[in-house]
Protein backbone atom coordinates (compact mmCIF):
# COMPACT_ATOMS: atom_id res chain seq x y z
CA UNK A 1 0.00 0.00 0.00
CA UNK A 2 1.27 3.43 -0.91
CA UNK A 3 0.68 5.97 1.89
CA UNK A 4 0.69 9.67 0.99
CA UNK A 5 0.22 12.83 3.01
CA UNK A 6 -1.94 15.59 1.53
CA UNK A 7 -3.32 18.87 2.82
CA UNK A 8 -6.66 20.50 2.03
CA UNK A 9 -7.02 21.25 -1.69
CA UNK A 10 -4.10 18.98 -2.60
CA UNK A 11 -4.67 16.00 -4.87
CA UNK A 12 -3.44 12.63 -6.06
CA UNK A 13 -3.59 11.52 -9.71
CA UNK A 14 -4.10 7.85 -10.61
CA UNK A 15 -3.48 6.51 -14.10
CA UNK A 16 -3.63 10.00 -15.68
CA UNK A 17 -7.45 10.12 -15.56
CA UNK A 18 -8.51 9.75 -11.91
CA UNK A 19 -7.95 12.57 -9.44
CA UNK A 20 -8.55 12.37 -5.68
CA UNK A 21 -8.79 15.79 -3.98
CA UNK A 22 -8.80 16.52 -0.25
CA UNK A 23 -11.87 18.76 -0.05
CA UNK A 24 -12.12 19.26 3.70
CA UNK A 25 -10.57 18.07 6.95
CA UNK A 26 -12.91 18.28 9.94
CA UNK A 27 -11.74 16.66 13.17
CA UNK A 28 -11.07 13.01 12.44
CA UNK A 29 -12.93 13.05 9.10
CA UNK A 30 -11.48 13.79 5.70
CA UNK A 31 -13.79 14.60 2.79
CA UNK A 32 -12.45 13.51 -0.57
CA UNK A 33 -13.53 14.45 -4.06
CA UNK A 34 -13.11 11.92 -6.85
CA UNK A 35 -12.89 12.93 -10.49
CA UNK A 36 -13.00 9.89 -12.78
CA UNK A 37 -14.34 8.98 -16.20
CA UNK A 38 -18.01 7.95 -16.13
CA UNK A 39 -17.12 4.40 -17.13
CA UNK A 40 -15.00 3.97 -13.97
CA UNK A 41 -17.17 2.87 -11.03
CA UNK A 42 -16.36 4.67 -7.78
CA UNK A 43 -17.92 3.38 -4.54
CA UNK A 44 -17.34 3.65 -0.81
CA UNK A 45 -15.92 0.41 0.60
CA UNK A 46 -19.16 -0.66 2.31
CA UNK A 47 -21.19 -0.07 -0.85
CA UNK A 48 -18.66 -1.98 -2.97
CA UNK A 49 -18.83 -4.93 -0.56
CA UNK A 50 -22.64 -4.87 -0.55
CA UNK A 51 -22.72 -4.88 -4.35
CA UNK A 52 -20.30 -7.82 -4.35
CA UNK A 53 -22.65 -9.67 -1.97
CA UNK A 54 -25.59 -8.90 -4.25
CA UNK A 55 -27.38 -6.59 -1.82
CA UNK A 56 -29.07 -3.39 -2.90
CA UNK A 57 -27.36 -0.15 -1.95
CA UNK A 58 -30.41 0.92 0.07
CA UNK A 59 -30.18 -2.22 2.22
CA UNK A 60 -26.50 -1.81 2.95
CA UNK A 61 -25.62 1.87 3.27
CA UNK A 62 -25.76 3.11 6.84
CA UNK A 63 -27.79 0.05 7.84
CA UNK A 64 -26.81 0.64 11.44
CA UNK A 65 -28.49 4.07 11.42
CA UNK A 66 -31.16 3.08 8.93
CA UNK A 67 -30.26 6.04 6.73
CA UNK A 68 -28.59 6.70 3.41
CA UNK A 69 -26.10 9.57 3.27
CA UNK A 70 -25.38 11.74 0.26
CA UNK A 71 -21.94 13.07 -0.62
CA UNK A 72 -22.64 16.23 1.41
CA UNK A 73 -23.66 14.18 4.50
CA UNK A 74 -27.34 15.09 4.28
CA UNK A 75 -29.79 12.28 4.99
CA UNK A 76 -32.19 11.18 2.26
CA UNK A 77 -34.71 8.43 1.82
CA UNK A 78 -33.25 7.03 -1.39
CA UNK A 79 -29.68 6.05 -2.20
CA UNK A 80 -27.64 8.58 -4.19
CA UNK A 81 -26.95 7.83 -7.86
CA UNK A 82 -23.15 7.83 -7.44
CA UNK A 83 -21.03 7.11 -4.38
LINRAPE-V920280 format. One line per field, one symbol per residue. ss: DSSP state (H for helix, E for strand, C for the rest). psi: psi as a letter, one per 40 degrees, with the letter a starting at -180 (. if undefined). burial: + if it has 24 or more other C-alpha atoms within 12 Angstrom, else -. Layout:
BEGIN
ss = ???
psi = ???
burial = ???
END
This chain:
BEGIN
ss = CCCCCCCCCCEEEECCCEEEEEEEEECCEEEEEEECCCCCCCCCHHHHHHHHHCCCHHHHCCCCCCCEECCCCCEECCCCCCC
psi = hhhihiiheiihhhfeehhhhhdihhbehhhihhhiidehhhiiddddddddeeiiddddhfddefihiideeihieiiidi.
burial = -----------+-------+++---------++++-----------+---------++-+++-----++---------+---+
END
